[in-house]
Amino acid sequence: MADVFLSYKSEDQAAVEPLVRALETGNFNVWWDRSIVPGEHYAEVIRRALDSVSCVVVAWSRRSIESNWVQDEACFARDRRILVPVSLDG
């Protein structure tokens, strides 16, 4: 089970990889969509992951603010009071 769910826009993958490595170095188990096994139902996997974590880190960027997935994940985290926003591009 993961400690942290990382929400981000896939085009920002290169920018979030150092964040994932830093969290993992701090002994946090990070769930991000690279963990999805081909053939799994995307929405169900995400819902299970969101329900099981203690924290949701949302990586905001010019790209991610346009993503309905990122917005939904951020709202879910906000409502559970486990949202940690991070700005990728100021």
Secondary structure as GFF3:
##gff-version 3
##sequence-region A 1 90
A	DSSP	beta_strand	4	7	.	.	.	ID=ss1
A	DSSP	three_ten_helix	10	12	.	.	.	ID=ss2
A	DSSP	alpha_helix	13	25	.	.	.	ID=ss3
A	DSSP	beta_strand	30	31	.	.	.	ID=ss4
A	DSSP	three_ten_helix	33	35	.	.	.	ID=ss5
A	DSSP	alpha_helix	42	52	.	.	.	ID=ss6
A	DSSP	beta_strand	55	60	.	.	.	ID=ss7
A	DSSP	three_ten_helix	64	66	.	.	.	ID=ss8
A	DSSP	alpha_helix	68	80	.	.	.	ID=ss9
A	DSSP	beta_strand	83	87	.	.	.	ID=ss10
###
